[in-house]
Amino acid sequence: MSSHKFNPEDRKKLTGKERERILPPVQVLKDIGLSANDIWADIGCGTVFFTIPLADEVKQVYALDIRAEMLEDLNNSLIQLKKSNVTVLQSDENKFPIAEQLVDGVLISLVLHEVDEPDKFFCELKRILKKEGRLVVIEWVKASLDMGPPIEHRLSIQQLDDWAQTSGFAKSKSWQWSENFIGIEYSKIS
């Protein structure tokens, strides 16, 4: 495993009020635009940050992470909140336990900068998305800020666009919710 993976012992940071203030999940999902009949995958879901607000808006969510500790916290929250439309799955980084062309959308929040083999990762994203599927990527701005991963681990917009295009996606929208985060939507084109 790469040395720049998020340490699950620090997982409480993922749900802090400061993070919610600078990347408000309800506003982000509103901007993305969701349909009540959609099926989404939250890849690298972590503990709860987007999964539960996403579950409030769509028919079904598949929440995937490589870390059992993250998924255990998420499962506890889902039980406590009595959410029944979330399927929690542990996955490998480049192999998702989801059927081919099952989901309408994929949300990847603050994950791509940790991926070791982006070409394989994007191919797997493409595999699980329906023909008209949407891929929404949220990443750290490539600038020196007081929070987040070191700047050398962050990705440029050009790097994200190149990976997406090489894998059969085209950029369709972008957002910037604060000086810390960018969001890009890609559409599956081939």
Backbone bond lengths (Angstrom), bond angles and torsions (degrees), N, CA, C in turn:
res aa  C-N    CA-C-N  psi(-1)  N-CA   C-N-CA  omega(-1)  CA-C   N-CA-C  phi
1 M - - - 1.449 - - 1.531 109.10 -
2 S 1.278 117.64 144.26 1.454 123.30 -177.56 1.524 111.45 -66.62
3 S 1.312 115.99 149.73 1.463 120.18 -179.55 1.521 112.48 -74.21
4 H 1.311 118.79 -11.58 1.460 120.30 -178.85 1.530 113.36 -98.70
5 K 1.299 117.84 17.17 1.469 121.28 175.39 1.529 109.26 -73.56
6 F 1.313 115.24 148.26 1.459 121.01 177.14 1.521 109.71 -63.50
7 N 1.305 116.27 135.63 1.454 121.72 178.95 1.532 109.07 -81.44
8 P 1.338 118.54 117.43 1.462 120.06 -177.66 1.529 113.81 -62.91
9 E 1.314 117.86 -17.78 1.464 119.92 175.82 1.524 111.47 -66.54
10 D 1.342 116.80 -20.15 1.462 121.80 178.74 1.526 112.35 -95.79
11 R 1.326 117.74 16.76 1.465 120.81 -170.94 1.524 114.56 -64.24
12 K 1.311 118.97 -20.52 1.476 120.32 177.19 1.531 111.04 -62.74
13 K 1.334 116.95 -26.20 1.463 121.05 177.82 1.532 111.50 -63.21
14 L 1.321 116.21 -24.53 1.457 120.63 -174.46 1.527 113.63 -71.91
15 T 1.316 117.13 -15.40 1.462 119.99 -177.53 1.526 112.40 -122.47
16 G 1.313 117.72 18.66 1.456 121.34 -178.01 1.521 112.96 -70.51
17 K 1.311 115.28 156.97 1.477 121.85 179.87 1.526 111.93 -62.93
18 E 1.332 117.09 -35.67 1.465 119.97 179.68 1.533 110.21 -63.96
19 R 1.306 116.31 -43.37 1.468 119.40 178.84 1.524 110.38 -64.01
20 E 1.313 116.55 -41.09 1.465 120.36 178.76 1.530 111.07 -64.51
21 R 1.319 117.16 -32.87 1.460 121.12 179.49 1.533 111.09 -68.82
22 I 1.331 117.11 -41.69 1.460 119.24 -175.47 1.534 113.34 -90.72
23 L 1.328 117.17 -14.12 1.468 121.79 175.00 1.526 107.74 -139.96
24 P 1.348 116.66 71.61 1.470 120.30 -174.60 1.529 112.47 -67.02
25 P 1.338 117.63 112.33 1.463 119.96 -173.01 1.527 114.34 -59.08
26 V 1.308 118.29 -39.38 1.469 120.06 -178.93 1.529 110.30 -65.13
27 Q 1.333 117.53 -42.86 1.463 121.12 179.02 1.530 111.03 -67.10
28 V 1.322 116.44 -42.25 1.470 120.61 179.19 1.528 109.92 -58.81
29 L 1.325 117.09 -47.57 1.469 120.32 -178.94 1.523 111.45 -67.06
30 K 1.318 117.27 -33.91 1.469 120.44 175.91 1.531 109.93 -63.85
31 D 1.337 115.69 -43.86 1.467 119.74 179.13 1.528 111.60 -63.92
32 I 1.314 116.74 -38.82 1.464 121.28 -179.93 1.524 110.08 -63.56
33 G 1.321 116.17 -39.88 1.462 120.72 -179.91 1.515 110.85 82.47
34 L 1.302 116.16 108.40 1.459 122.37 -175.98 1.518 110.24 -120.54
35 S 1.312 116.11 155.48 1.454 122.17 175.88 1.526 108.68 -113.04
36 A 1.307 116.62 139.65 1.468 121.71 -178.53 1.524 112.76 -60.59
37 N 1.317 118.28 -22.72 1.466 121.16 -179.06 1.529 113.62 -94.43
38 D 1.320 117.17 2.30 1.461 121.27 -177.11 1.523 112.92 -77.11
39 I 1.319 113.46 155.74 1.465 122.73 170.59 1.524 106.12 -115.60
40 W 1.326 115.80 125.66 1.467 120.98 -178.03 1.516 110.43 -122.55
41 A 1.327 114.99 154.53 1.462 122.38 171.09 1.524 107.74 -115.67
42 D 1.312 116.24 133.24 1.462 123.36 174.56 1.527 105.49 -107.25
43 I 1.332 116.05 97.88 1.461 122.09 -174.41 1.526 109.10 -89.12
44 G 1.318 116.14 126.75 1.458 120.55 -173.58 1.517 109.36 73.25
45 C 1.328 114.91 43.09 1.470 122.59 -169.54 1.523 113.97 -62.44
46 G 1.321 117.72 -24.94 1.458 118.03 -176.45 1.512 110.82 69.21
47 T 1.321 116.44 -139.30 1.457 120.46 -170.77 1.520 115.25 -96.34
48 V 1.329 119.54 -32.81 1.466 118.95 -175.72 1.533 112.83 179.71
49 F 1.297 120.41 -15.61 1.460 124.42 -163.03 1.529 114.23 -50.09
50 F 1.327 118.37 -54.60 1.463 120.78 178.71 1.526 113.04 -102.46
51 T 1.308 118.24 -24.92 1.461 120.59 -172.49 1.522 112.53 -58.58
52 I 1.314 117.71 -49.34 1.468 120.03 -176.70 1.528 111.58 -69.82
53 P 1.332 120.60 -46.07 1.474 118.19 174.87 1.534 112.20 -60.15
54 L 1.329 117.11 -35.57 1.462 121.08 176.91 1.529 110.40 -64.06
55 A 1.326 116.44 -42.75 1.470 121.23 179.30 1.526 111.92 -62.77
56 D 1.323 117.02 -27.30 1.468 120.97 177.64 1.528 112.43 -71.34
57 E 1.335 116.71 -17.18 1.468 121.29 -172.63 1.518 115.07 -110.17
58 V 1.340 117.79 -22.20 1.461 120.15 -173.56 1.528 110.98 -123.50
59 K 1.320 115.45 170.43 1.466 122.28 -177.91 1.531 112.36 -68.42
60 Q 1.337 117.33 -44.08 1.462 121.69 -174.32 1.527 109.68 -148.83
61 V 1.329 116.62 141.75 1.462 122.41 175.05 1.523 108.70 -126.22
62 Y 1.316 115.68 132.78 1.456 122.23 168.91 1.516 106.46 -103.23
63 A 1.323 116.84 115.58 1.460 122.59 -177.52 1.524 108.66 -104.39
64 L 1.333 116.27 114.36 1.463 121.48 -175.86 1.517 111.01 -118.36
65 D 1.314 115.06 142.10 1.465 121.32 173.53 1.519 107.96 -153.66
66 I 1.315 115.87 156.56 1.463 120.22 177.86 1.527 111.70 -86.46
67 R 1.321 117.28 -12.29 1.468 122.27 -174.89 1.523 112.02 -105.66
68 A 1.330 116.40 120.19 1.467 121.93 179.48 1.527 111.54 -62.20
69 E 1.329 117.65 -34.78 1.474 120.75 -179.26 1.519 111.46 -61.32
70 M 1.326 116.07 -40.60 1.466 120.80 179.20 1.526 110.20 -64.94
71 L 1.314 115.19 -45.05 1.460 120.25 -177.29 1.520 112.02 -67.97
72 E 1.310 117.32 -32.93 1.459 120.19 176.37 1.525 110.93 -63.52
73 D 1.326 116.82 -43.98 1.468 120.45 176.36 1.525 110.86 -61.93
74 L 1.316 116.68 -43.56 1.463 120.76 179.18 1.521 110.70 -62.42
75 N 1.319 117.20 -46.62 1.470 120.39 178.29 1.524 111.80 -57.51
76 N 1.315 117.31 -42.61 1.470 120.93 178.53 1.523 111.05 -61.29
77 S 1.325 116.68 -42.05 1.467 120.36 178.31 1.522 111.55 -65.32
78 L 1.328 116.53 -41.09 1.467 120.55 179.79 1.523 111.50 -63.57
79 I 1.318 116.71 -40.54 1.475 120.87 177.41 1.519 109.80 -64.13
80 Q 1.316 115.81 -46.58 1.460 120.59 -178.78 1.536 111.55 -61.18
81 L 1.330 116.41 -39.36 1.467 121.28 -178.78 1.527 113.64 -88.92
82 K 1.336 116.72 -2.42 1.465 123.16 179.81 1.526 112.22 56.56
83 K 1.329 115.39 46.82 1.466 121.78 177.08 1.522 108.08 -91.09
84 S 1.309 116.43 124.73 1.464 120.17 -177.48 1.530 113.34 -112.32
85 N 1.314 117.96 -0.84 1.466 120.00 -177.18 1.534 112.78 -104.51
86 V 1.337 116.59 23.87 1.459 121.47 177.44 1.525 108.53 -121.13
87 T 1.314 115.64 126.28 1.460 122.18 173.66 1.520 107.59 -105.20
88 V 1.315 116.66 118.04 1.462 122.37 -176.92 1.526 108.67 -97.57
89 L 1.344 115.49 126.70 1.464 120.79 -175.35 1.524 110.89 -136.33
90 Q 1.315 115.89 131.89 1.462 119.04 171.32 1.519 107.12 -83.58
91 S 1.323 115.99 138.63 1.466 119.71 -176.90 1.516 110.54 -134.97
92 D 1.305 114.29 166.87 1.458 120.65 167.11 1.521 106.43 -83.11
93 E 1.310 115.76 165.07 1.464 118.91 -177.68 1.530 112.60 -62.26
94 N 1.305 117.94 -36.73 1.464 121.05 -175.42 1.514 113.80 -118.87
95 K 1.308 117.18 19.95 1.471 121.81 179.43 1.521 107.77 -144.94
96 F 1.319 115.97 108.48 1.459 121.45 -176.71 1.524 110.10 -100.50
97 P 1.334 118.19 131.78 1.466 121.16 -179.98 1.532 111.89 -79.38
98 I 1.327 115.33 57.88 1.466 123.26 -179.60 1.523 107.40 -131.89
99 A 1.320 115.61 140.65 1.466 120.56 -179.34 1.531 111.57 -64.03
100 E 1.307 114.84 155.03 1.456 122.27 178.53 1.525 110.68 -61.39
101 Q 1.322 116.23 137.10 1.466 125.09 177.34 1.532 112.92 50.87
102 L 1.310 116.54 43.54 1.463 121.30 -178.47 1.529 113.13 -91.56
103 V 1.333 117.65 -35.41 1.465 120.00 -169.31 1.523 112.63 -104.18
104 D 1.343 113.71 147.77 1.462 121.10 176.58 1.517 111.29 -80.73
105 G 1.323 115.60 -28.95 1.457 119.98 -177.41 1.509 111.77 -150.27
106 V 1.328 114.25 153.41 1.456 121.80 175.40 1.517 107.76 -127.71
107 L 1.313 115.77 131.71 1.457 122.90 174.17 1.521 107.63 -110.06
108 I 1.322 115.60 127.04 1.465 121.95 176.07 1.516 106.38 -126.20
109 S 1.319 116.47 104.52 1.453 120.64 -177.36 1.521 111.16 -109.47
110 L 1.328 114.56 116.86 1.464 123.01 174.23 1.517 112.29 56.28
111 V 1.326 115.08 44.73 1.461 122.26 -177.08 1.529 112.11 -121.87
112 L 1.323 118.07 -40.97 1.464 120.52 -170.62 1.525 113.89 -58.56
113 H 1.318 118.02 -30.29 1.467 119.47 179.38 1.532 111.77 -68.04
114 E 1.347 117.73 -11.48 1.463 121.80 178.80 1.536 112.94 -101.63
115 V 1.305 117.68 -7.86 1.462 121.85 -174.66 1.532 110.37 -73.72
116 D 1.332 115.84 130.12 1.460 121.59 -178.31 1.525 113.38 -80.68
117 E 1.326 117.71 -34.71 1.465 121.71 -178.15 1.530 109.70 -128.40
118 P 1.346 116.42 79.93 1.470 119.64 -174.51 1.517 114.45 -59.24
119 D 1.336 118.31 -32.78 1.470 119.21 179.94 1.528 110.60 -63.10
120 K 1.319 117.99 -43.93 1.469 121.73 177.62 1.528 110.87 -67.77
121 F 1.322 116.56 -39.63 1.459 121.81 179.80 1.529 110.68 -60.95
122 F 1.345 117.18 -47.90 1.463 120.89 179.82 1.526 111.86 -65.72
123 C 1.311 117.48 -36.19 1.473 119.78 176.58 1.527 111.03 -62.25
124 E 1.312 116.42 -38.35 1.469 120.47 178.87 1.527 110.49 -70.04
125 L 1.318 117.45 -37.64 1.470 120.55 175.32 1.527 110.28 -60.26
126 K 1.304 115.31 -45.74 1.468 120.77 179.91 1.530 110.77 -61.69
127 R 1.327 116.70 -39.01 1.463 121.59 -178.17 1.531 111.72 -61.66
128 I 1.323 118.38 -40.68 1.471 120.41 -174.95 1.528 113.38 -84.37
129 L 1.343 117.20 -16.52 1.463 120.78 -179.14 1.525 112.06 -80.69
130 K 1.322 115.23 140.58 1.463 120.67 172.01 1.521 109.62 -63.82
131 K 1.333 116.00 167.07 1.459 122.05 -176.34 1.530 112.76 -52.48
132 E 1.291 117.21 -42.53 1.472 121.89 -179.43 1.528 111.04 -97.91
133 G 1.310 117.38 24.04 1.462 122.23 -173.22 1.519 114.92 -65.84
134 R 1.329 113.66 156.34 1.463 122.39 -179.39 1.533 109.11 -117.19
135 L 1.306 115.22 135.92 1.454 122.70 176.44 1.523 107.62 -115.34
136 V 1.325 117.10 120.11 1.459 121.45 179.00 1.521 108.57 -113.65
137 V 1.331 114.77 120.69 1.458 122.43 -178.95 1.524 108.89 -111.52
138 I 1.320 115.59 129.22 1.466 121.43 172.61 1.524 106.01 -117.22
139 E 1.325 116.11 127.80 1.460 120.73 -179.43 1.523 111.11 -140.06
140 W 1.322 113.24 164.44 1.462 121.40 175.65 1.524 109.47 -69.90
141 V 1.317 116.53 139.82 1.454 121.53 173.53 1.528 107.36 -64.57
142 K 1.322 116.20 141.62 1.465 120.36 -179.88 1.533 108.17 -83.06
143 A 1.315 113.74 76.70 1.468 121.66 178.65 1.525 107.28 -151.22
144 S 1.297 115.28 161.94 1.459 119.87 -179.98 1.525 109.65 -82.65
145 L 1.330 116.31 113.16 1.458 122.23 179.44 1.529 108.85 -129.64
146 D 1.310 116.02 169.55 1.462 121.29 -176.57 1.518 114.09 -75.43
147 M 1.299 118.37 -10.45 1.459 120.74 -177.09 1.520 110.15 -131.90
148 G 1.327 114.84 164.63 1.451 119.90 175.68 1.512 113.49 90.94
149 P 1.339 115.04 -175.10 1.461 120.45 -176.84 1.530 111.34 -70.54
150 P 1.323 116.55 162.89 1.472 119.45 176.25 1.529 110.20 -57.61
151 I 1.304 116.31 149.65 1.465 121.63 -176.00 1.528 111.70 -58.00
152 E 1.329 117.84 -33.25 1.466 119.84 -178.75 1.524 112.57 -70.20
153 H 1.331 118.62 -13.45 1.468 121.88 176.38 1.526 112.12 -94.61
154 R 1.304 117.01 -11.40 1.463 120.62 -178.94 1.528 110.76 -79.22
155 L 1.314 115.62 158.70 1.463 121.47 -175.38 1.516 110.67 -111.03
156 S 1.313 115.57 144.33 1.457 119.89 174.24 1.529 108.83 -80.21
157 I 1.303 115.49 159.18 1.472 120.12 175.56 1.525 109.31 -60.44
158 Q 1.313 116.88 -38.55 1.468 120.50 179.29 1.522 111.21 -61.35
159 Q 1.336 117.11 -41.75 1.470 120.49 179.12 1.528 110.50 -63.25
160 L 1.321 117.18 -44.34 1.471 121.00 177.48 1.526 110.52 -60.48
161 D 1.334 116.18 -46.86 1.466 120.86 179.98 1.527 111.53 -61.51
162 D 1.319 116.93 -41.23 1.469 120.63 -179.99 1.525 111.16 -63.42
163 W 1.337 117.23 -46.84 1.463 120.44 178.58 1.522 110.82 -59.74
164 A 1.333 115.52 -45.40 1.464 120.06 -178.83 1.527 111.08 -63.08
165 Q 1.316 116.42 -48.21 1.464 120.25 -177.45 1.527 111.29 -62.73
166 T 1.310 116.79 -42.89 1.461 121.16 179.15 1.526 111.44 -60.21
167 S 1.315 116.58 -29.35 1.464 121.73 -177.39 1.525 113.88 -93.52
168 G 1.329 118.16 1.19 1.463 120.62 176.85 1.515 114.64 97.41
169 F 1.336 116.56 30.68 1.456 121.82 176.46 1.520 109.58 -120.89
170 A 1.337 116.26 151.42 1.460 122.05 175.12 1.524 108.97 -123.65
171 K 1.307 116.02 139.85 1.473 120.98 178.82 1.525 109.19 -67.69
172 S 1.340 116.33 132.84 1.457 119.59 179.20 1.519 113.71 -121.81
173 K 1.327 118.45 -25.71 1.471 121.71 -179.71 1.523 108.87 -153.52
174 S 1.335 115.02 163.33 1.459 119.34 170.28 1.524 109.48 -150.80
175 W 1.336 114.85 156.43 1.458 123.00 -179.84 1.519 108.53 -141.29
176 Q 1.336 116.06 159.50 1.458 120.86 167.24 1.524 106.56 -139.84
177 W 1.352 115.71 108.59 1.455 121.27 -173.95 1.516 113.02 -83.98
178 S 1.319 117.23 -20.57 1.466 121.85 175.46 1.518 106.50 -162.09
179 E 1.315 116.30 179.37 1.466 119.38 177.93 1.524 112.00 -67.22
180 N 1.329 117.63 -11.52 1.454 122.61 -175.79 1.530 114.67 -92.28
181 F 1.336 117.72 -29.95 1.465 120.70 -168.15 1.520 112.95 -130.28
182 I 1.326 114.54 143.08 1.465 121.63 171.69 1.525 107.89 -117.82
183 G 1.303 116.15 154.73 1.451 122.12 174.54 1.508 109.12 -131.35
184 I 1.318 115.84 137.28 1.459 120.90 178.77 1.522 108.52 -134.16
185 E 1.326 116.19 133.81 1.452 121.06 173.61 1.520 108.80 -105.03
186 Y 1.327 114.56 132.51 1.455 122.11 175.92 1.519 108.53 -118.28
187 S 1.313 115.63 144.01 1.469 121.60 176.17 1.518 108.66 -106.41
188 K 1.309 115.15 143.67 1.460 121.06 177.36 1.530 107.89 -74.55
189 I 1.331 116.94 124.68 1.475 119.80 -175.62 1.522 113.22 -114.16
190 S 1.313 118.65 -16.53 1.467 118.17 -179.19 1.504 110.66 -148.25
